[in-house]
Amino acid sequence: MAEHHTKIPWHRNPKVRSIFFQVALLAATVWVAATILGNTVENLEERGIRTGLGFMGGAAPFNVGFSPFIEYKLGESTYTDVFIIGVLNTMLVSVLGIVAATVLGFFIGVLRLSPNWLMAKIASAYIEIFRNVPLLLQIMFWNFAVFLPILPAPRQSWGLGATAFLNNRGLYLPSPIVESAAGVWLMVAAIAATIVGIIILRRWAHRRQNRTGQPFPVLRVALAAVVVVPVLAYFAGGQPFTLDFPFLDTFNFEGGMRIPTPLFALWFALTTYTASFIAEAVRGGILSVSHGQTEAAYALGLNRKRTLDLVIIPQAMRVIIPPTISQYLNLTKNSSLAVAIAYEELVNLWAGIALNQTGQALIIIAMTIAVYETLSLGTSAFLNWYNARRQLVER
Amino acid sequence: MTTLRADAVNQAPNQDPRSLIIEMKQVNKWFGEFHALKDIDLSVEPGERIVICGPSGSGKSTMIRCINRLEEHQKGDIIVDGIELTADVKHIDNVRREVGMVFQHFNLFPHLTVMENCTLALIWVRRMPKKDAEEAAMKYLERVKIPEQAQKYPGQLSGGQQQRVAIARSLCMNPKVMLFDEPTSALDPEMIKEVLDVMIELAEEGMTMLCVTHEMGFAKTVANRVMFMDGGEIVEQNKPDEFFTNPQYDRTKLFLSQILQH
């Protein structure tokens, strides 16, 4: 039908134009990148700065105070260890922050919609206060103005019996000591089996309801199993680990494990700050489901809980999850503000201390960027997949 | 006063209250300062088809929404199928199982297919096996003449089709009473007929219906009682031919002249 009887000159043909400009842009980009790279390498060589990953195998000449996952020995541990510790510590505070911010954010978000005037106002005030103060200021406030001054010196620690102690150096908890590796593996296997079991139970409950119409309280049974199975496995495995309790030596605590105060302060600040944004996402999500949906469900005889579970939450989640996941990303990136209070996460430990010691700015900054980039792109990929799956079908 | 007026004109059934499916006695409702329902008395026998009309803000929707307690009345008694509506959650759930409702804006669940919309309450309220629920749903989707749309999502259907799904969804619960709250007001003219046809069929099968609508043609063919509300009161109710040819009150006459003139 669209046969062209007049010939279009090439410079007025949109297809040709589009290809021309894309090729031109690509060529320009490649040229700029090549120039920058060439200049950099040339300049580094001129000044005798070595590039490459050679330094990673050398022992790091500084101490790392907080490394809960791998053991750090001054003089033996390498820069590779420092890097891994930095990544793990970033992930630790991020995961702790994400879990707590999600719980707190949902709670505040729902509270803000409460018909109770006082509750709703408290939630609004919370959101406005935490959302509008710079995060760095909040981190410093919690660390320097709250936790450090109010927590006592080690000798006056607040103790919970003889098991846990809190002072201005941090929280001291009992740490597990493995007595029998086989027993620990038995416990791990038991917990894995519980998770698989719960998945099978869910499928079975779903099939049974389809067949007989009778629902099964999966959640309650699953919660009970999660509590009971590890305890049983602990005793069945012959108590494979014992606890090492912290105790007060002359000046400080020995034994057990320490959660340092800056981790607390950082966790607390990231949680309260991010929760205020998540709360707004939750409120928006719930408000986005029209009241007519609730009325229709009620009119069909569904009760409050079923209406929430089957009608409101599935629709609200579509709106809540995307902004919430980008808040998770923000939280992970914001954890680098720990530089200000000396929590040993990636930017502080790697892009700070390790960079100063080695002078390998280019490679260290590149590696740090790569870590955040990997975490972010992985999350975005998941988000895109989720969005595609949950899109409402229309025409 | 309202009672007198209503009784004066109409044949309000004066019989054993136990055979009534809906009974409202001196029902009052306020939205804040606004007095939305004033001393409403209403008795509905099984099988009655009542059309309720009146200007907007007259309390028509509020009245039928009180019957399945989407609105809470503050004074008076409402008894549905022998169950008194109080704050008791059990009573409310029991009433809602017997009373179906169709809304102006359909209120289908957009995240569920047409079939899932219909089976949701059968599965979770009536505890029906999925296969039986789907069979029941299919029966009603055939009755509203859209069985072929069962696997589509509401967003893929036209307004008229969505409203027919909404009717089928309510019918699945096998209600004793159907409430219609302006079911055709949000529809394009060419879709109104397909919805009204379904409703007429339903009426012919003997369903008890309360219908807020301005479709006066529907009222004439289907209703056994037409009711005019204004300012939160039932001003007048009568058999359709009497109601349209011989309205008793000026407010009714004015309203009828406004909606019938075009």
Interface residues (C-beta under 8 A of the other chain):
Chain A: Q209 N210 R211 T212 G213 Q214 P215 S290 G292 Q293 E295 A296 A297 Y298 A299 L300 G301 L302 N303 R306 L310 V311 P314 Q315 R318 L392 V393 E394 R395
Chain B: N68 L70 V89 D93 R96 R97 V99 G100 M101 F103 H105 N107 L108 F109 P110 H111 L120 A121 I123 W124 V125 R126 R127 M128 P129 K130 K131 D132 A133 K152 Y153 G155 Q156 A166 R169 S170 M173
